[in-house]
Every structure is written in structure tokens, then in C-alpha cells.
């Protein structure tokens, strides 16, 4: 297949691009003006000029079979100032709107759009078990995700199969949340966050890539797709297993009030919020997780990072 990817220089985009090329697909990375892609080999693909502000899409995109939309500024990079919150919204919602509008102008449209979303759409739900059928929440991240998915849904009116990939916490040493989670433990001051009772829905980067490739290649997959492992854990359990994997103690809990002073609204949304999300659709598809439980997942992620250093 010929596949267009936005956000190809990010954590997921880099890994997915390499995987798709490895199995013989042609990858066209949609590159914004001024973006460097030299770090990623692209022997089986092209860089396509892509300007979300104008909707301009380079001619090399013609004939694409599918699109993977991974664009979006990092949620965790600093306090949520009004300017930062606007960037979080625009980098997801406006970019997705521009992408779908660009696809609408194509005479031969791609057959599928896999568009990123997040389990943040469900909001802070305590111990409630959540599946793709669960209702969304109403906090800041929930509202962003709802609008993000709403723009992607417009692709269905164009006859394009849509999969809304709702990512949980992605575990990788190369980026994302895990390196930041590891840092306190590496200095011997790690511990649970707040009460530690909040649920974390996680998945390894390897399983993310495999899930996205499945969504691309299986024409029967459509609608929301929770991209999480089948075994969510509480923050207390996560920190206990992470400390063990790093051979460090987990003796120093981070109080909620201190996190709120340090990070503001970001602390409640990302660190203290509870989402017990299950991959119901993937389980119906009998997807075989590469790393279904956290203990073996952390071992694999950390061993892989050492092997590639």
C-alpha cells in the first residue's frame, strides 16, 4: 500500500514509518514547512509537502491507499498556559480538519484514515471499566478529543473508512511518558503519585505499531479503537513494578498538592486522573498482544533500549 502519515517524526510516527517500510509498504510522510526528517530512513517512500494552514498537499500524495494522522503537540510539555492550551487544540483539531478537507479535494481518495485520539476522551472516571462504548467525559482533554474525533468523522462522508485510535500511555524509552516516569527512580526518589489508586491504561510502542498496521490492513476495522493493553494497573502498582524493573526503591510518594503547585491543571489531567480502559474491540478481533502484562512489558522495553544503545 501507499500510505500517507502526518506526525511522522514523532515517537509513534517514526516507529510506524520504519515498520511499514520493513514489510514493503510505501510511506509518504506529510512534512510541514521547516520540518527535518533526515533522522528517519525513507528508502521506500517520499516526503510530501504539507501545509495545514493552507491545506496545500503535494502532488506525490496522489494515489495513496490510506492515511495515518498522528499530528499533535505533546500534552506533557510544560504547564498549560492559555497559549499552550490553544496549541494543543489547534495542532489536533485544526490539523485534522485541514487534512480531511485536503482529502476531499482528491479525485481518487484513500480508502482508509487511521486518526489518532486518546483515552483522555473518557475523562476522570475512577474505578469504572471503560470500553469504546463508554460515554466521553467533559474536562479539557475530553473536549479536545471529542472535537478531534469530530473532525476526523467528516472523512466518512467522503466514503473513507475511519478508525479513531484512542491511545493510552505509550511505553518506550525513546520518548513519551516513560523516560519522565523513570527519572525520579533513577535518582532513588521515586514513588506513587497522589493516592496511587488512579488507574493507568498503558501499551508498549511495539503493540501500538502492530495495532496501527492491523487497522490499516484489515478493512473490517472501523470506529473507535482503544489502543491499550488488556491489563490496566493502578499508579501504585505501576510504580512498584517500574521500581523493581529499574532495581530502585519506591519509597517517596509525590503528594497531589505538590504536583498541583508545580504543574497546575496538567497535574490533575495527566497524573491524578483515573481511566480504567479496556481494548474491547481488539479483544473481539483476537489481537494477540506482544506485551499484555506490565511486568514483562517493562522488561522488554528496558531490554530493547539497552540493546539499541
N, C-alpha and C positions, 0 to 999 in steps of 0.2 A: 504493500500500500504506500501511497504518497501521503504523508501526514504533516500538517502544519502545527507548530507549537508556539504559543505565547509563553513568556516566563521561562524560556529555555535555559537561561543562565542561573536560575535559582537551584536550590537543593534538589527538588523533585525533577525539575526540567532537565538538569544536567544528567541525572541518573537515567531518566526515561529516554532521553535522546540517545545515550550510549547503548542502552538495551535494545531499542528499536533498530538501530543501525546494526547491532550484532546479529540480529535474526533476519536481516535482509530488507527491512523497510527503508524507504527513502524519507528522510526527515527534512522539512523546510522550517527553519527557525525564523519566526517573525521578530525582526530586530528593530527596536526603536532607534531613532537618530542618536548617535553618540554612544551606543551600547557596544562594548567589546565582547566578542565571542571567541577570541583566539584560544582561550583555555580549553575549549571543547573541540575534539576532533570531529570533522563533519565530512568524512570521505564518501558517505553515501547520502548526500543531501546538499541543501543550498541555504544561504541566508537570504531572507526576503525582506525588503524594506517595508516597515510597518509604522505608521504614524497614527496612534489612536486619536490625537487631537483633530486630525482632518479626515480620518477614516481611510486614508490612502493605503492601498495594499499592492505590493509589487506584482508584476505580471507572472513571475515564476510560480505564484500560488495557484495558477490556473491548472485544473486537472487534479486537484487534491481529493483524496478519498475521505479524509477525516481531519478533524481539528481537535487539539487538546489545548484548553485555555487555562493556564496556570498563573496568569498575571495577578499581582497584588503585593503591595508593600508589606513588610513584616509587621505583624501585630505587636511583637515584643520589643521592638527597638525604641526604648525610651518612654518617658511619661506621655500621656495622651493630652497634649496641649490642643487647643482648638484647631491649630494648623495641622497637627499630626492626625487628628481625627478626620479632618477633611481629606487628607492624603489617603488614609485607609479606605475611605469611602470611594473616592474618585478612581483610585488605582484598581478597584474591583468593579464597581458599578458602571462608571463611565467607559472603562476599557472594554468591558463585556458588551455594553450597548454598541460601541463603535465596531466591535468585531462582528456582531450579528448583522449590523447594517451593511458592513463590507461583504459579508457572505450573501446577503440578499441581492447585491448588485452583480454577483457572478452568474454567468449564463449557465454554467454547469456547476452546481453546488456540491459540496462534500455530502456524503451520506450520513455522517455522524459528527456530533460535537460532544466531547467529554469536557465538561466545565467544572472547575474547582469550586467547592464550597467548604463549609467547615461544620463540625459538630457543635460549634458555638451557636448555631441556629436554634438549638433546643433551650438555651439559657441555663440558669442555675436551677437544677431540679432535684437536689438532694439524693435520696436513695431510689428514686423512681427509675425503673428499667425503661430505656428508650429505644425505639426502632424507627425505621423510616416512616412508619405510620403515625408516629407521635407528633403532636402539635408543636409549632415553634414557640420560643419564648418571646419576651418583649423588652430585653435590655439592649444596650448599644450594639454588641456583636450580633445579637439575634436580628436586629433591624437591618444591619448591613447585609447579613447573609440572606435574608428574605428578599431584599432589593436586588442583590447579586444574582440570586436564582431567578428572580422575576425577569431580569433582562435576558438571561440565558434561555428561558422558556419561550421567548419570541422566535427562537430558531425552529421550534416545532411547527409553527405556521408556515415555514418555508419548506416543509417536508423533510427536515433533518432530524434524525434520531438523536435524542438528547439524553445524556447521563449526567446527573448532578452529583459529583463525587464529594461527599462530606468527610473531609479528613479529620482524624483525631490528632493527638500529639505524635509526631513522627520522630522515631528514634534513629539517630545517625550521629556518628562522631564528626561528620563533615559539616554539620550545620544544624539549624533548627534549635529545639529547646534543650536537647540532651547536654551539649557542652556547658551551657549555663547551669544546668542542674548539677553537673559533676563538680563544678569549681569549688563550692564550699567543702565538699567531701575530700577533695584533693588536698585541702589545707587543714583537714581534720576538724572542721566546724560544721559539718552537715547535720541535717535532722529533718523531721517532718515540718510541714508548713501549716501554720494555724493549728487546728484541732487534729489534722491528719485524717479526718473522716470523709473528706470530699473525694468523690470518685474521679479517676483519671481514665480516659479512653485513649489507648495508645496503639501504635502499629509500627513495625520496622519499615525502614525505607525499602528494603527488598520486597516486602509484601505490598507496599504502595505501588511500586513499579509493576509487579506481576498483576495486581488488580487492574491498573490502568490498561495494561496490554490486553487483559481479558475483556475489558469493556470495549476496547477498540475492535477486537476480533470477533466478538460474539454479538451478532446483530439482534439477539433476543433481549439483551440487557437495555433497560430504559428506565427513566425516572430517577428518584433519589437513591443513592447508594452509600451506605455508611462504610467508610474505609477505615475500619478499626479492627483490632484483634477480638476474638470471641471471649477474652477473659480480662475485662476491665478490673482495675485494682484501686483500693483507696490510696491516698497520698502516703499514709503511714506505711502501708505495705510496699509501695513503690520505693520510698526512701530506704526502707530496711533492705530490700533486695539490691538496690543500687549500691548501698554502702558495702554489702557483702561482696558484690562483684568487683568493687574497687579495693577491697581489703582495707576499708576505713571504718571508723566508728560512726554511729548516727545518734549522737548524744545532745545535739544543740538545736532544739526546735526554733523555728522562726515565728515569733508572735504575730498575729494578724495586725495588731495596731502598728507595729513597727513597719510591716510591709506597706500598710496604707500610707504611713508618713513618708516612706521612701519612694513609692511608686504611684500613689494616688489611685485613681479609678482602675488603672491597669491591674493592681493587686487583686481586687475583687473579681474582675472579669477573667483573669488567666490563672491565678494561683489559688484563690479561695473558692472559686465556683466549682460545683459538683455536677458531673454529667456521666451517667452510667449507661453508655451507648453500646448496643449490640449490633453486629453486622448481619441482620436478619436476611437481607437479600443475597449476600454472598453465601450464607449457610444454605439457603434454598438452592443455590447453584452448585452446591457441594464443592465450593472452592477449598482446596487443601492449603491451609496457611503454612508458610515456611517456618514461622516462629509464632505459634499460638499462645505460649505462656511466657510471662515476663522473665523468669529466671533464665531460661535458655535463650530468649531474645537478647537480653543484655550480654550474656556470654558471647553470643555470635557477633553482636555489634562491636563489642570491645575487641574481640579477637580479630575481626576483619580489619579494624582500624590499625591494629598493630602490624598486621601482615602487609598492609599497603603503605606503611610509613617509609 
